[in-house]
Amino acid sequence: MQSNSKVLLINHEKCTGCRLCEQVCAVKHHGASNPSRSRIRVLKWEMEGLYVPVSCQQCQDAPCLKGCPVGAISRNEELNRVEVDYDVCIGCRTCVSVCPFGAMHYNAIDGKVAKCDLCDGDPQCARFCDIKAIEYTDGGDVSIEKKRVAALRLSTVKKQAAALDEHTA
């Protein structure tokens, strides 16, 4: 069976901070519209007008998987995701402390950790994000998009440097 190569692409520059992603995630997984139960979090810096959706990056070399003392975290190659076996999880929060993205959360209600499971291939956060700040897309497309953005930024920096050189000459 072929591996799913789709990933969540999050563009914080598009995010308006509406937090609909948190709501639909909580409803999907817990049947309650409670953002604290969501597996995606929107970090907000109100004064700067900056909103950053944070979700599991499904790391290939996942620190959470390596750090779990009871083996409750594994990689599902078929679905291209890192999974938590909630029957094995003891709620020690080691995975929370080692996640470089801050994407693992502790759910005090359940006494277990929570992380994005890509909604089994139909991430509701991406489905309901009207402005496309969150998209579920092919991993290759993400690489191409990141290269395009980097090239645009480099071009802008070069133009600014040339203009500065021209101005100071």
N, C-alpha and C positions, 0 to 999 in steps of 0.2 A: 504494500500500500504506500502511496506517495505521501511524503511529509508536507504538512501545511506550512507554507513559508510566509503567511500573513502576520503582520505585526501592527500594534497600535502606533500611529504617528501622531504625536502631540505637538501642536504649534501654539506655544503660549502667547505669541504675538497676536493671534486671532481671538484668544479667549476673552470674553466679556465679564467673566466672574458670575454668571447666572446660576451656576452650581446645579443645573439640571442633570448633569452627568452623575453627580453624587446621589440625587434623588432616585433616578431610574435604576442605578446600581443597587441601592438599598432595597427598593421594591422588588427587583429581580431576585435577589438573594435571600431577603428576609421578610418580604411581603409587607414592609412598613416604610413609609416615606420619612426616614430618619437618616440624615447625612452622616451621623456618627457610626452608622452600620455599613457605610459605603466602603468599597474596596478601591475607590479612586478618591483622591482628596484634591481640592483646589486650594492652594496656598494663596493668600491674599495680602498684598501690600497696598492698602487703600490710598495712602498719601501719594504713592507713585503711580497709582492706577494700573498696577501689575498683578496679573492673575496667572498662576502656573498650575495646571492640572498635573498631578503626580500619580503615576500608576506603575505597577511592576513592569520591568523591562524584559522579563522572561530571559534573563542572562544565560548565555551558553555555559559559562563557567560560574554558576550561581553561588555567591558566598553564603546565602541562606541555606542552601542544600548542604554545603560543606560544614556549616556551623551547627546544624541540627544534631543534638546529642542522641536522639532516639530514632533517627532515620524517617521522620514523618514527612520530609520533603524530598521529592524526586522529580526527575525530568521525564516528561512524556514526549518522546521524539515524534510520535505520530501526529500529535496535536501541536507540537512546537511550543510547549509551555512548561513552566515549573508548577508543580502541584503540591498541595498539602493534604496529607491523609489525616483528617480531623479525628479519626478514631485512635490514631497513634499520638497526635500532638498532645504534649503535656502542659502547654502554655508557658514555657520557661522564658520566652521572648528573646532567646539568643539570636534568632533570625532577624528580629526587629533591630537589634543592635548592630548587626553586621551588614545590613542592606545599605549599599552606597547611595541609593536613591531615596531612601526614606519611604519606600513603598509598602513595607510590611507594617501591619497595624495589629495592636492587641485589642481584642474585643472582650471587654470586661463582663459583658452579659453572658457570653458563652464560655469565657475562660480559655479561649483559644486565639491563635493568630488568624489574621485574614489577609488575603492578597488577591489580586486580580486573577481570574481563571479564564479570561477572554470570553466569558459567557458561553463556553463550549462552541466557539466559532461564530457567535453573533453578538459581539459586544454592544450592550445597550447604550453605553456612554457615547460610542461613535454613531450609533443609529439615530440617537435623538439630538446630537449636536448640530443644530441648523447652520451654524456658521463654519462648520468643518474645522474647528480647532482640534478635534479628535477625529481621526480617520482610521479605519481598519483597512490596511492596504498591503500589497505585496512588498516583502522585504527589500527586493531589488529596487522598487520605486522609491523607497525611503532613501537608499544610498544615492540614487540619481538626484533626488530633490535636495539632499544635503550638499552634494557637490555643486548644484546649480546656485544655491544660496551662498555658499562659500565663494564661488566665482564672482557673483554679483557684489559681495562685500569687498573682495579683493580689488575689483574694478573701481569701486567707489573710493577706496583708500588710495589707489594709484592716481585717480583723477584729482583727489584732494591734495596729494603730495605734489603733483605736477603744477597745480594752481598755486600752491604755496611757494614752490621753487620759482615760478614765473613772477610772483609778487615780490619776492625778496631779492631777485636778481637785478 
